[in-house]
Amino acid sequence: MAGDAVGTVNICLAASLASVVAPALLMRVAEYALALVLDRAPRFPCGAGPAHAVALGEADLALLPSVSDVDGLQSQPIYTERLQLLGVPELLESLPDPVPVRMLERVSLALPSRGHDLRRYLDGLAAGAGVSLRTRFTVDGPDITRSLVEAGLCCAVLPRSMVGVHDSRIAARRLVRPVPGRTLSIAWLADRPMTRAIRLVRQNLVETMRALVASGGLDGRLVADRFVSHDLDTD
């Protein structure tokens, strides 16, 4: 019952989708007797993202792109982000659609710092295509990145949701050869008892992600169509 879920749940969301997921999740759990405290990855220093927040006990749950380098976490893959080349139409009009990854070397980009998971992913993607990325700005904050892109100062490789799926000021080009995408997982501390409140928020996070994908609020895909919230209730 909702009345059993009294407590505080600290959850850390990857910055690439925090602005979309957080309001939807808060609305979904509003009926329950709990306090939900949200944060996003950029608060943490380089190399200490949301996974480390959980491992250090600063968060009960996290939605994040990588847990392989953090001990003590249990996780469930849930969603794959679709990364696209974003920019004002004037900067993208000379490029084909879709854009081969090797052509990114021609584009001035705003990129996260090198310790950031997305930066490591993009550097590896470019290296696999035999090119190097052209960094114009190094920016870890999503709001600043969005402002630079909207101002026409650079482009960025991001999920469309990070600048607003329906933001007409920003054009998007699909990337191919290869098609980039990061899989995000829900993570929690393996040896910490799972309270009713944490379990409820975890279930509602899964349902929130499913609803956002179905409505187009997120333009990626669920890891598996058969994945449902009670798949997590095995611990």
Secondary structure, DSSP 8 states (H G I E B T S, - for coil): -GGG--EEEEEEE-TTTHHHHHHHHHHHHTTSSEEEEEEEGGGS-TT--HHHHHHTTS-SEEEES--TT-TTEEEEEEEEEEEEEEE-HHHHTTS-SSEEGGGGGGSEEEE--TTSHHHHHHHHHHHHTT---EEEEE---HHHHHHHHHTTS-BEEEEGGGT-TT-TTSEEEEEESS--EEEEEEEEETTS---HHHHHHHHHHHHHHHHHHHHTSS-SEES-TT--GGGGTT-
